[in-house]
Amino acid sequence: MSDPRDAVLAWANDARARRRPELLREARAFHAQHAEDPGAVLAIATALVADAERRPPDAPLELDGAAALAAELVRPMLDRSDLEPETRAYLALNLGHALRRLGPDADAEAQQAYAEALALQPDRGWWHHAQAELHKWRGRWEECLASEKAAAERLPGERVVALGVALAATALGKGDEAADAYESLGLPRPELTAGGLPRVDGLGHRRVRTPARPTGRGVQQLPDPCFELVWVELLSPCHGVVSSPSFLDAPIDYGDVILFDPARVATTETDEPVHPILERLHRGAEVKLPFVAVLGDDAEGGALAEAIGAQVFLSPVVPEKAPATSKRLVYGKLVLPEAAPLGEVRVKIEAHLKNGARLAIPELYERLELTEWAGKQHRAWRSVERYATQQGLV
């Protein structure tokens, strides 16, 4: 006779290999048949965890998905006193994996689950790495570094683990340890900056995405929350300087030094890897001033930058079928040095406006504490958008 567990094991193997549209319903059905069988429950949990881990780690929480169901099914099993130690260890490990996906509210229980698993199986290098992943996404860098080092001792030469050591060491300003980890991978040994961060020149740029929210301005409807992509000039494989501004309500902006995960979570339309932000290490000192304008071609944007004496970054908003006119509505940011004379910038902008430009930049006037003028600029912002809409530019 076949083992009654065979069907659930075959299903779990398939679910780990590919997505199943009815995964949650199927998991509940199998659990109803095998709720008292630790091996079957473990198989169901591993299938659910595998599905949960297909979601990027920076994606919005899914509190009623596969991870939540895995935790729901495993918890009662761990209350039993008759489990084999190895089975208990694997159940606790998968509970930790599931809870790691359920956000900060489940963090204490997740730490406890990983600790129980590792107390039973302390030599499992990848389990230490999984524990480090939990600490990483909660910003506990000392604990993350300790767990990655424990993993590295058991998994010598593993690239993912060495990068984890370098990342946590960078977050802590322990540049020597980060440099050792990079060197162990055959990468150039970084120099160390005054702040203890590693630095390697010539690594190029990466796209990093950050959680963001709509600003309340704009003619486009955006989901809330959403992501925004920025360019980052690399200082190492896991940190760098943001070299393009954010145009939404985001926790990072031009000039910030940020830490990001070297593992990609998406790709752009041109197949560039996209990495998730982990933390801002230092805030950029530059002055960033959002504006809206109706401009012609890119040369006109360049003329604006030259007229003001600032870096000008544009985020165009164009219709799917652009009108014959070259005019377009753009949202942008002026980026100026920290000590820039904003009064002089105001004079240059107002001279530009006298030439018939349509532009509004309220935060300049707010910084100059010109409250009445700032109010007029906020109204002008809406006026520019209305004009562009009426003219079919958006």
C-alpha positions in Angstrom: 0.0 0.0 0.0 1.2 3.5 -0.7 2.0 5.8 2.2 -0.9 8.2 2.8 1.7 11.0 3.0 2.9 10.4 -0.6 0.3 12.7 -2.1 1.1 15.6 0.1 4.8 15.1 -0.4 4.4 15.1 -4.2 2.2 18.2 -4.0 4.8 20.0 -1.8 7.6 19.2 -4.2 5.6 20.6 -7.1 4.6 23.7 -5.2 8.3 24.4 -4.3 9.2 24.1 -7.9 6.5 26.3 -9.4 3.6 28.6 -8.5 0.2 27.0 -7.9 -2.8 29.3 -8.3 -4.8 27.4 -5.7 -1.9 27.0 -3.3 -3.6 28.2 -0.1 -6.8 26.2 -0.7 -4.8 23.1 -1.5 -2.6 23.6 1.5 -5.6 23.8 3.8 -7.1 20.7 2.3 -4.0 18.6 2.8 -3.6 20.0 6.3 -7.1 18.9 7.2 -6.1 15.4 6.2 -2.7 15.3 7.9 -2.9 17.8 10.8 -1.4 15.3 13.3 1.4 14.2 11.0 4.6 16.3 11.7 6.2 15.3 8.5 3.2 16.2 6.4 2.8 19.6 8.1 6.5 20.3 7.6 6.1 19.5 3.9 3.1 21.8 3.6 4.9 24.6 5.4 8.0 24.4 3.2 5.8 24.7 0.1 4.0 27.7 1.6 7.4 29.3 2.6 8.8 28.7 -0.9 5.8 30.6 -2.4 6.2 33.4 0.1 9.8 33.8 -0.8 9.0 34.4 -4.4 7.8 37.8 -3.3 10.6 40.4 -3.2 11.6 41.1 0.4 10.8 44.8 0.1 7.3 44.2 -1.3 4.3 45.4 0.8 3.4 42.9 3.5 0.9 40.2 2.6 -0.7 39.4 5.9 -3.2 36.8 4.6 -0.9 35.0 2.1 1.3 31.9 2.1 3.6 33.1 4.9 0.7 33.7 7.3 -0.8 30.3 6.6 2.6 28.6 7.1 2.9 30.2 10.5 -0.7 29.3 11.4 -0.1 25.6 10.6 3.3 25.2 12.2 2.6 26.9 15.6 0.3 24.2 17.0 2.8 21.5 15.9 5.6 23.1 17.9 3.5 22.9 21.0 3.8 19.2 21.0 6.3 17.5 23.3 6.7 14.3 21.2 8.5 15.7 18.2 11.8 14.3 17.0 14.6 16.9 17.5 15.4 17.1 13.8 11.7 17.6 12.8 11.3 20.2 15.5 14.3 22.1 14.2 13.0 22.1 10.7 9.5 23.2 11.8 11.0 26.1 13.9 13.2 27.1 10.9 10.2 27.3 8.6 8.3 29.2 11.2 11.1 31.7 11.3 11.1 31.9 7.5 7.4 32.6 7.4 7.4 35.2 10.2 10.3 37.0 8.6 7.9 37.8 5.8 5.2 39.1 8.1 7.0 42.3 9.1 8.0 44.0 12.4 4.9 42.8 14.4 6.1 39.2 14.0 9.8 40.0 14.6 10.1 38.8 18.3 8.5 35.5 17.4 10.6 35.1 14.3 13.8 35.6 16.4 12.6 33.0 18.8 11.9 30.5 16.1 15.3 30.9 14.5 17.0 30.6 17.9 15.1 27.4 18.6 16.1 25.9 15.2 19.8 26.8 15.7 19.9 25.6 19.2 18.9 22.2 17.8 21.1 22.3 14.7 23.9 24.8 15.4 26.1 23.7 12.5 23.7 24.7 9.7 25.4 27.5 7.9 22.5 28.5 5.7 20.2 28.7 8.8 22.6 31.2 10.3 22.4 33.1 7.0 18.6 33.0 7.2 18.8 34.5 10.7 21.1 37.2 9.4 18.5 38.0 6.7 15.9 38.6 9.4 18.3 41.0 11.3 19.2 42.7 8.0 15.6 43.6 7.1 15.0 44.9 10.7 18.2 47.0 10.6 19.9 45.1 13.5 23.4 45.3 12.0 25.5 44.0 15.0 23.3 40.9 15.1 23.3 40.6 11.3 27.1 40.7 11.3 27.3 38.1 14.0 25.0 35.7 12.2 26.7 36.1 8.9 30.1 35.5 10.5 28.6 32.3 12.0 27.4 31.3 8.5 30.8 32.2 7.0 32.6 29.9 9.4 30.4 27.0 8.3 30.2 27.9 4.6 33.7 29.1 3.6 33.9 30.7 0.2 30.1 31.2 -0.2 29.7 34.4 -2.1 26.2 35.3 -0.8 27.4 34.9 2.8 30.6 36.9 2.2 28.6 39.7 0.7 26.3 39.6 3.8 29.4 40.1 6.0 30.5 43.0 3.9 27.1 44.6 3.9 26.6 44.4 7.7 30.2 45.6 8.3 29.5 48.6 5.9 26.4 49.5 7.8 28.4 49.5 11.0 31.2 51.6 9.6 33.6 48.6 10.0 35.3 49.2 6.7 38.3 46.8 7.4 35.9 43.9 7.9 34.0 44.8 4.7 37.3 45.1 2.8 38.4 41.7 4.0 35.1 40.1 2.8 35.4 41.7 -0.6 39.0 40.7 -0.9 38.1 37.1 0.0 35.8 37.1 -3.1 38.6 38.2 -5.4 37.2 41.8 -5.7 39.5 44.8 -5.4 40.3 45.7 -1.8 38.4 49.0 -1.1 40.1 52.0 0.4 38.6 53.4 3.6 37.0 56.8 3.9 37.2 59.0 6.9 33.9 57.6 8.2 35.2 54.1 8.0 33.2 53.2 4.9 34.8 51.2 2.1 35.3 52.9 -1.3 36.2 51.5 -4.7 36.2 53.9 -7.7 35.0 53.0 -11.1 32.2 50.5 -10.2 29.6 52.4 -12.2 25.9 52.9 -11.4 23.0 50.8 -10.2 19.2 51.3 -10.1 17.9 51.2 -6.6 14.2 51.3 -5.7 12.8 52.9 -2.6 9.4 52.8 -1.0 7.5 56.1 -1.9 4.2 57.8 -1.7 2.5 60.3 -4.0 3.2 63.9 -3.1 -0.4 65.0 -3.6 0.8 67.0 -6.6 0.7 65.8 -10.2 -1.7 64.8 -12.9 -1.0 61.1 -12.8 -2.7 58.7 -10.5 -0.2 56.6 -8.6 -0.7 53.7 -6.1 -0.1 54.5 -2.5 2.4 53.1 -1.5 4.5 52.6 -4.5 8.2 52.4 -5.5 10.5 55.0 -7.1 13.7 54.2 -8.9 16.9 56.3 -8.5 20.4 56.0 -9.8 23.2 55.3 -7.3 26.9 55.8 -8.0 28.6 52.8 -6.4 31.2 53.1 -3.7 31.1 49.4 -3.1 28.9 46.5 -4.3 26.3 47.4 -1.5 26.4 51.1 -1.0 26.8 54.4 -2.9 25.7 58.0 -3.5 22.2 58.7 -4.9 22.9 60.6 -8.2 19.4 61.3 -9.3 16.7 63.0 -7.3 13.4 61.4 -6.1 10.3 63.1 -7.4 7.8 61.4 -5.0 7.6 61.4 -1.2 10.6 59.1 -0.6 13.0 58.6 2.3 16.0 59.3 0.1 17.1 62.0 -2.3 20.0 63.3 -4.4 23.4 63.2 -2.6 22.3 60.7 0.2 24.7 57.8 0.9 22.6 54.7 1.0 23.0 51.0 1.7 21.2 48.6 -0.6 20.9 44.8 -1.0 23.2 43.4 -3.7 20.5 40.8 -4.6 18.3 42.2 -7.3 14.5 42.3 -6.7 13.4 43.3 -10.2 14.6 44.5 -13.6 13.8 47.6 -15.6 12.3 47.6 -19.1 15.8 47.7 -20.5 16.7 44.6 -18.3 18.9 46.6 -15.8 18.9 45.0 -12.4 17.0 46.8 -9.6 18.1 46.6 -6.0 16.2 47.3 -2.8 17.2 50.1 -0.4 18.1 49.0 3.1 19.1 52.2 4.9 20.3 55.8 4.5 23.7 56.1 5.9 24.2 59.8 5.5 21.9 62.6 4.3 23.1 64.7 1.4 23.8 68.4 2.2 22.5 69.8 -1.1 19.4 71.9 -1.4 16.7 70.2 -3.4 13.8 72.3 -4.8 10.9 70.6 -6.7 9.3 72.5 -9.5 6.8 72.1 -12.3 7.1 73.6 -15.7 6.0 73.5 -19.3 9.2 73.2 -21.4 10.1 72.4 -25.0 13.0 70.0 -25.8 15.9 69.0 -23.6 17.8 72.0 -24.7 15.3 74.2 -23.0 15.9 72.3 -19.8 19.6 72.9 -20.3 18.9 76.6 -20.8 17.0 76.7 -17.6 19.9 75.1 -15.7 22.3 77.6 -17.2 20.0 80.6 -16.4 19.7 79.5 -12.8 23.2 78.2 -12.2 22.0 74.9 -10.8 21.7 71.2 -11.7 18.3 70.6 -13.2 16.7 67.2 -13.2 13.6 66.5 -15.2 11.0 63.8 -14.9 8.8 64.2 -18.0 5.1 63.4 -18.1 4.0 62.9 -21.7 0.8 61.4 -23.2 0.9 58.0 -25.0 0.2 59.9 -28.2 2.2 63.0 -27.9 0.9 66.1 -29.7 2.7 67.7 -32.6 4.0 70.5 -30.4 7.3 69.9 -28.7 6.0 71.4 -25.4 5.6 69.0 -22.5 4.7 69.1 -18.8 7.7 68.2 -16.6 8.3 67.8 -12.9 11.8 68.5 -11.9 14.2 69.4 -9.1 16.8 72.1 -8.8 19.8 70.8 -6.9 22.1 73.4 -5.4 25.1 73.4 -3.1 24.3 73.7 0.6 25.5 77.3 0.8 23.9 78.4 -2.4 22.6 82.1 -2.2 18.8 81.4 -2.6 18.0 85.0 -2.9 20.1 85.2 -6.1 18.5 82.0 -7.3 15.1 83.7 -6.9 16.2 86.7 -8.9 17.4 84.4 -11.8 14.2 82.4 -11.8 11.9 85.5 -11.8 14.0 86.9 -14.7 13.4 83.6 -16.5 9.6 83.8 -15.8 9.5 87.3 -17.3 10.5 85.7 -20.6 7.1 83.9 -20.7 8.2 80.6 -19.0 5.5 78.6 -17.2 7.2 77.4 -14.0 6.3 77.2 -10.3 8.8 76.4 -7.5 7.1 77.1 -4.1 9.7 75.5 -1.8 12.3 78.2 -2.9 10.0 80.8 -1.4 9.3 78.7 1.7 13.1 78.4 2.3 13.3 82.2 2.0 10.5 82.5 4.5 8.4 84.5 2.0 5.1 83.0 3.0 2.8 85.1 0.8 5.0 84.4 -2.3 5.1 80.7 -1.4 1.3 80.6 -1.3 1.2 82.2 -4.8 3.6 79.7 -6.1 1.5 76.8 -4.8 -1.4 78.2 -6.7 0.8 78.7 -9.7 1.8 75.0 -9.6 -1.9 74.1 -10.0 -2.2 76.7 -12.8 0.7 75.2 -14.8 -0.9 71.7 -14.5 -4.3 73.0 -15.6 -2.7 74.8 -18.6 -0.8 71.6 -19.6 -4.0 69.5 -19.3 -6.1 72.0 -21.3 -3.4 72.1 -24.1 -3.3 68.3 -24.3 0.3 68.1 -23.1 -0.7 65.4 -20.6 
